[in-house]
Amino acid sequence: MKKFFALAVLFSIVLVSCPSHACEVLAASFSKAVQAGPLLKKFWSYGSDNPHGWGFTTYLNGFTYIFKAPDNAARSQFADNLTDKIKCNTFIAHVREASVGNAIYLNAHPFARILNGKEYVMVHNGTLKNEFRKGLKTRYFFPAGKTDSEQAFCYVMDQIKIQKLEALNNNELKALYKVFKEVNSFGRFNCILEVGDKLIVYQDIHQHNNLKILKLGYDSKFIGNFAKDAGFKLPEYCSGYLLSARPLSSAENWTLLKPGQMLVLEKGKIIYKQLL
């Protein structure tokens, strides 16, 4: 059985926050490996308002790694130790305030499954309506915990298998977008799906916790005030993206994702865009 535990950074950053049943999601996609510690140190502090679990994933040297626990990231020695060690291109981090499902390990994000030897990892922000369990029934993948998020993930995985979307080319990404929209019809649904070096980001159609995007480059003029204040440094000739529902700094020009928008990021570049 493959390990799903380790460090993560895919360098395009995505952060989602919720005002009620709050949770936060941070993801990153950069062209080169970076020291993610300064970003994660700030992010784990959000665990004070989201104390029911935290998690982190990255794809590194051909393997997917996941660390997670059902406790407060702001007080977690485990999370703090990760912060000092992580260097990678891509990652997703999550802190949780429970809305569906208790604060146990199985309900902590991210969730992971393997299909034909490829690992898929997803985090979700939002809450689905009660009827989602009937509407999003699955044939091949089933949740281990009790969250709406994992049920939605299993449904997404089912559809990837049934519709044979593993290659994730443009036509298959269009089909995957329709799957996300179907899940979104059951409630509030922001999600980030990690498949190898790819981050697939979907913005809720109702503008729930509207994500914002900021490009960062190695030139100090474009590094961003938050990154400079936090001591975050980009390697030479490295660039990537940050996404956040709550901008990490008010000084930069963040761009809102549109309702129902999907982006695919890989190694610090946006390689696909889909709108309604």
C-alpha positions as CSV (number, residue, x, y, z in Angstrom):
1,M,0.0,0.0,0.0
2,K,1.4,3.3,-1.0
3,K,2.2,5.9,1.6
4,F,0.1,9.0,1.7
5,F,2.1,11.0,4.3
6,A,4.8,13.7,3.8
7,L,5.5,17.2,2.7
8,A,3.8,19.2,0.0
9,V,4.3,22.1,-2.3
10,L,3.2,22.4,-6.0
11,F,3.8,26.1,-6.5
12,S,0.6,27.8,-7.3
13,I,-1.0,28.9,-4.1
14,V,-4.7,28.6,-3.3
15,L,-6.3,29.7,-0.1
16,V,-10.0,29.5,0.7
17,S,-11.7,30.8,3.8
18,C,-15.2,30.5,5.2
19,P,-17.0,32.9,7.5
20,S,-19.5,30.4,8.9
21,H,-18.4,26.8,9.4
22,A,-15.1,28.4,8.6
23,C,-12.2,26.5,7.0
24,E,-9.1,27.6,5.1
25,V,-7.4,26.1,2.2
26,L,-3.9,27.0,0.9
27,A,-2.4,25.7,-2.3
28,A,0.7,26.5,-4.3
29,S,2.1,26.0,-7.7
30,F,5.6,27.3,-8.6
31,S,8.1,26.7,-11.4
32,K,10.8,25.6,-8.9
33,A,10.9,24.1,-5.5
34,V,10.7,26.7,-2.7
35,Q,10.9,26.8,1.0
36,A,7.2,26.8,2.0
37,G,7.8,27.2,5.7
38,P,7.1,30.9,6.0
39,L,3.8,30.5,4.1
40,L,2.7,27.5,6.2
41,K,3.7,29.2,9.5
42,K,1.2,31.9,8.7
43,F,-1.4,29.5,7.4
44,W,-1.3,27.2,10.5
45,S,-2.2,30.1,12.7
46,Y,-5.7,30.0,11.1
47,G,-6.2,26.8,13.0
48,S,-7.2,29.0,16.0
49,D,-10.5,29.6,14.2
50,N,-10.6,26.2,12.6
51,P,-9.6,23.8,15.3
52,H,-11.1,20.5,14.1
53,G,-8.3,19.3,11.9
54,W,-5.5,20.1,9.5
55,G,-3.8,18.5,6.5
56,F,-1.1,19.0,4.0
57,T,-0.2,17.2,0.7
58,T,2.4,17.5,-2.0
59,Y,3.6,15.6,-5.0
60,L,7.4,15.1,-4.8
61,N,9.7,13.0,-6.9
62,G,6.9,10.9,-8.3
63,F,5.1,10.3,-5.1
64,T,2.1,11.8,-3.3
65,Y,2.6,12.6,0.4
66,I,0.0,13.5,3.0
67,F,0.1,14.6,6.6
68,K,-3.0,15.3,8.6
69,A,-4.5,15.2,12.1
70,P,-7.8,16.0,13.8
71,D,-6.5,18.8,16.0
72,N,-5.7,22.5,16.0
73,A,-2.8,23.3,13.6
74,A,-2.0,26.5,15.5
75,R,-1.1,24.3,18.5
76,S,0.2,21.2,16.7
77,Q,3.9,20.3,17.1
78,F,3.5,18.0,14.2
79,A,2.3,20.8,11.9
80,D,5.0,23.1,13.2
81,N,7.7,20.5,12.5
82,L,6.5,20.2,8.9
83,T,6.9,23.9,8.5
84,D,10.6,23.7,9.0
85,K,11.2,20.9,6.5
86,I,9.1,21.5,3.4
87,K,10.7,22.4,0.0
88,C,8.7,21.7,-3.1
89,N,6.9,23.0,-6.2
90,T,3.3,22.3,-5.3
91,F,1.2,21.8,-2.2
92,I,-2.2,22.1,-0.7
93,A,-2.8,22.8,3.0
94,H,-6.1,22.8,4.9
95,V,-7.5,23.7,8.3
96,R,-11.0,22.6,9.2
97,E,-14.0,23.8,11.2
98,A,-16.4,20.9,11.2
99,S,-19.8,21.4,9.6
100,V,-20.5,17.8,8.6
101,G,-18.7,15.0,10.5
102,N,-16.9,15.0,13.8
103,A,-13.3,16.0,14.5
104,I,-11.6,12.7,13.8
105,Y,-8.7,11.7,11.6
106,L,-10.9,10.2,8.9
107,N,-12.8,13.5,8.5
108,A,-9.7,15.7,8.2
109,H,-8.8,16.9,4.7
110,P,-7.2,16.1,2.3
111,F,-8.7,12.9,1.0
112,A,-6.9,10.6,-1.3
113,R,-7.6,7.7,-3.7
114,I,-5.7,5.7,-6.2
115,L,-7.0,4.9,-9.7
116,N,-5.0,2.8,-12.2
117,G,-1.8,3.6,-10.2
118,K,-2.3,7.3,-10.2
119,E,-3.0,9.2,-6.9
120,Y,-5.7,11.8,-6.6
121,V,-6.0,14.2,-3.6
122,M,-8.8,16.7,-2.9
123,V,-9.9,19.3,-0.4
124,H,-13.3,21.0,-0.3
125,N,-14.6,24.2,1.2
126,G,-18.3,24.7,1.6
127,T,-21.3,22.6,2.8
128,L,-23.5,20.4,0.7
129,K,-27.3,19.9,1.3
130,N,-28.6,16.8,3.1
131,E,-29.8,15.2,-0.2
132,F,-26.3,15.0,-1.6
133,R,-25.9,11.5,-0.2
134,K,-28.7,10.3,-2.5
135,G,-27.8,12.5,-5.4
136,L,-24.1,11.7,-5.4
137,K,-24.2,7.9,-5.1
138,T,-21.1,6.0,-6.0
139,R,-20.3,2.6,-7.5
140,Y,-16.5,2.3,-7.1
141,F,-15.3,4.7,-4.5
142,F,-16.7,5.1,-1.0
143,P,-16.0,7.4,2.0
144,A,-14.2,6.2,5.0
145,G,-15.4,9.1,7.2
146,K,-18.7,11.0,7.5
147,T,-18.1,14.3,5.7
148,D,-19.9,15.7,2.7
149,S,-16.5,16.6,1.3
150,E,-15.3,13.0,1.1
151,Q,-18.6,11.9,-0.4
152,A,-18.2,14.6,-3.1
153,F,-14.6,13.5,-3.7
154,C,-15.6,9.8,-4.1
155,Y,-18.3,10.9,-6.6
156,V,-15.7,12.9,-8.6
157,M,-13.4,9.8,-8.5
158,D,-16.3,7.6,-9.7
159,Q,-16.9,9.9,-12.6
160,I,-13.2,10.0,-13.6
161,K,-13.3,6.2,-13.7
162,I,-16.6,5.8,-15.5
163,Q,-16.0,8.6,-18.0
164,K,-12.3,7.6,-18.4
165,L,-11.0,11.1,-17.7
166,E,-7.5,10.1,-16.3
167,A,-5.5,11.7,-19.1
168,L,-6.9,15.1,-18.2
169,N,-6.5,16.5,-21.7
170,N,-8.7,19.5,-22.7
171,N,-11.8,17.5,-23.6
172,E,-11.5,15.5,-20.4
173,L,-11.1,18.6,-18.3
174,K,-14.3,20.0,-19.9
175,A,-16.0,16.8,-18.8
176,L,-14.5,17.1,-15.3
177,Y,-15.8,20.6,-15.1
178,K,-19.3,19.4,-15.7
179,V,-18.9,16.9,-12.8
180,F,-17.8,19.8,-10.5
181,K,-20.9,21.8,-11.6
182,E,-23.1,18.8,-10.8
183,V,-21.7,18.5,-7.3
184,N,-22.0,22.3,-6.9
185,S,-25.8,22.0,-7.5
186,F,-26.1,20.3,-4.1
187,G,-24.7,23.3,-2.2
188,R,-21.5,25.3,-1.7
189,F,-18.5,23.8,-3.4
190,N,-15.0,25.1,-3.8
191,C,-12.5,22.4,-4.4
192,I,-8.8,21.8,-5.2
193,L,-7.9,18.5,-6.8
194,E,-4.2,17.5,-6.9
195,V,-3.1,15.0,-9.6
196,G,0.6,14.7,-9.8
197,D,2.0,18.2,-10.6
198,K,-1.4,19.5,-11.6
199,L,-3.7,21.6,-9.3
200,I,-7.3,21.7,-10.5
201,V,-9.1,24.6,-8.8
202,Y,-12.9,25.1,-9.0
203,Q,-14.7,28.2,-7.7
204,D,-18.2,27.8,-6.3
205,I,-20.9,29.1,-8.7
206,H,-22.6,31.0,-5.9
207,Q,-19.3,32.9,-5.2
208,H,-18.9,31.2,-1.8
209,N,-15.6,32.3,-0.3
210,N,-14.6,33.9,-3.6
211,L,-11.0,32.9,-4.5
212,K,-8.6,35.6,-5.6
213,I,-5.4,35.0,-7.5
214,L,-2.0,36.8,-7.4
215,K,1.0,36.0,-9.6
216,L,4.4,36.1,-7.9
217,G,7.8,36.3,-9.7
218,Y,11.4,36.2,-8.6
219,D,11.8,39.9,-9.2
220,S,11.3,41.5,-5.7
221,K,8.9,44.0,-7.2
222,F,6.4,41.1,-7.7
223,I,7.1,39.1,-4.7
224,G,4.2,40.6,-2.7
225,N,4.3,42.4,0.7
226,F,3.1,39.4,2.6
227,A,5.8,37.2,1.2
228,K,8.5,39.8,2.0
229,D,7.2,40.4,5.5
230,A,7.0,36.6,6.2
231,G,10.5,36.0,4.9
232,F,9.4,34.0,1.9
233,K,11.9,34.0,-0.9
234,L,11.6,32.7,-4.5
235,P,14.6,31.1,-6.2
236,E,16.1,33.0,-9.1
237,Y,13.9,32.8,-12.3
238,C,11.1,31.1,-10.3
239,S,7.4,32.2,-10.6
240,G,4.0,31.0,-9.6
241,Y,0.6,31.9,-8.2
242,L,-1.2,32.5,-4.9
243,L,-4.9,32.1,-4.6
244,S,-6.8,33.2,-1.5
245,A,-10.4,34.0,-0.5
246,R,-8.8,36.3,2.1
247,P,-5.8,38.1,0.5
248,L,-2.6,37.5,2.5
249,S,-1.8,41.2,1.9
250,S,-4.0,44.2,1.0
251,A,-1.3,45.9,-0.9
252,E,-1.3,43.8,-4.1
253,N,-3.8,43.6,-7.0
254,W,-5.6,40.4,-6.4
255,T,-8.0,39.2,-9.2
256,L,-11.3,37.5,-8.3
257,L,-12.0,34.1,-9.8
258,K,-15.4,34.2,-11.5
259,P,-18.4,32.1,-10.3
260,G,-18.1,28.6,-11.7
261,Q,-14.5,29.2,-13.0
262,M,-12.0,26.3,-13.2
263,L,-8.3,26.7,-13.5
264,V,-5.6,24.1,-13.9
265,L,-2.1,25.0,-12.7
266,E,1.1,23.1,-13.3
267,K,4.7,24.0,-12.3
268,G,3.8,27.7,-11.8
269,K,1.7,28.2,-15.0
270,I,-2.0,28.3,-15.7
271,I,-2.4,25.6,-18.4
272,Y,-6.2,25.6,-18.7
273,K,-9.2,27.9,-18.0
274,Q,-12.9,27.1,-18.0
275,L,-15.8,29.5,-17.5
276,L,-19.5,29.0,-17.4
